[in-house]
Amino acid sequence: MQPIQLFDLASRQAQWLAIRQNVVAGNIANANTPHYAAKDVKPFQSVMQQTGVQMAATNPAHFTEGPMAAQVTETSMINDAQVEQSGNSVQLESELMKTGQIKRDYELNAGLVKAFHRMMLMTVRK
């Protein structure tokens, strides 16, 4: 019997989301700090490529490229963010959009784990 890795995957994503939320909160807190460069973490897909979990491929068009290594990077040069006269590159609108994305991703993650857990309990009870 193969071990169920959905819970491990969901746990990794929840950790990544927590790290990203902390970075975004730091960006918002430093929105008025002179010479502060906005930061973000590497996308979760790149974190998954570095882990040993391999996704099953049933079609040649599926991507099969695979530990929590969320590296924080400055976004001022990456996203061509406008740098304010004070040298600050934080854009509040962008940061608030990121918090909304993080919230939606977390709710999706929690909903999938809850549904999978319910499904597992239904198989045990019968």
C-alpha positions in Angstrom: 0.0 0.0 0.0 1.4 3.4 -1.0 1.6 6.1 1.7 -0.7 9.0 1.3 1.4 12.1 0.6 -1.5 14.6 0.2 -1.2 15.6 3.9 2.6 16.1 3.5 2.1 18.2 0.4 -0.7 20.3 2.1 1.6 20.8 5.1 4.4 22.0 2.9 2.1 24.4 1.1 0.8 25.7 4.4 4.3 26.3 5.6 5.1 28.1 2.4 2.0 30.3 2.7 2.9 31.2 6.3 6.4 32.3 5.2 4.9 34.3 2.3 2.4 36.0 4.5 5.2 37.0 6.9 7.2 38.5 4.0 4.2 40.4 2.6 3.3 41.7 6.1 6.9 42.9 6.4 6.6 44.7 3.1 3.5 46.4 4.2 5.0 47.3 7.5 8.0 48.9 5.7 5.9 50.8 3.1 7.2 54.1 4.3 10.8 53.0 5.1 13.3 54.8 2.9 15.4 52.5 0.7 13.4 49.4 1.6 13.3 46.9 -1.2 10.1 44.8 -1.4 10.6 41.1 -1.0 8.7 37.9 -2.0 9.3 34.2 -1.8 10.0 31.8 -4.7 6.8 30.3 -6.1 5.5 27.1 -4.6 6.0 25.3 -7.9 9.7 25.9 -7.7 9.8 24.6 -4.1 8.0 21.4 -5.2 10.6 20.9 -8.0 13.3 20.7 -5.3 11.5 18.1 -3.2 11.6 14.3 -3.6 7.8 14.0 -4.3 7.2 13.0 -7.8 3.9 13.6 -9.4 2.4 10.8 -11.5 2.3 11.4 -15.3 -0.4 9.6 -17.2 0.1 11.7 -20.4 3.4 12.8 -22.1 2.1 16.4 -21.8 2.1 16.2 -18.0 5.0 17.9 -16.1 6.9 15.4 -13.9 9.6 17.6 -12.5 9.8 17.7 -8.9 12.5 20.4 1.2 11.0 23.5 2.0 13.4 26.0 0.6 11.4 29.1 0.2 14.0 31.7 -0.6 13.1 35.3 -0.1 14.1 37.6 -3.0 13.9 41.3 -3.6 11.2 42.1 -6.1 12.3 45.6 -7.1 14.3 44.4 -10.0 12.4 41.2 -10.8 8.9 42.7 -11.3 10.2 46.1 -12.6 8.5 47.7 -9.6 8.5 51.4 -9.5 11.0 52.8 -7.0 9.7 55.8 -5.1 11.8 58.9 -4.6 12.7 57.7 -1.1 14.2 54.5 -2.7 11.3 52.3 -1.4 9.9 49.8 -3.9 6.8 48.6 -1.9 3.5 49.0 -3.8 0.7 48.7 -1.3 -1.9 47.6 -4.0 0.3 44.8 -5.1 1.0 43.6 -1.5 -2.7 43.7 -0.7 -3.4 41.6 -3.8 -0.8 39.1 -2.6 -2.5 38.8 0.8 -5.8 38.0 -1.0 -4.1 35.3 -3.0 -2.5 33.9 0.1 -5.9 33.8 1.9 -7.6 32.0 -1.1 -4.7 29.5 -1.4 -4.9 28.7 2.3 -8.6 28.2 2.2 -8.3 25.9 -0.8 -5.6 24.0 1.0 -7.6 23.6 4.2 -10.7 22.6 2.2 -8.9 19.9 0.3 -7.4 18.4 3.4 -10.8 18.5 5.2 -12.5 16.8 2.2 -9.8 14.2 2.0 -9.9 13.5 5.7 -13.7 13.1 5.5 -13.3 10.7 2.7 -10.8 8.6 4.6 -13.1 8.5 7.7 -15.9 7.3 5.5 -13.8 4.3 4.3 -12.8 3.4 7.8 -16.3 3.5 9.2 -17.7 1.0 6.7 
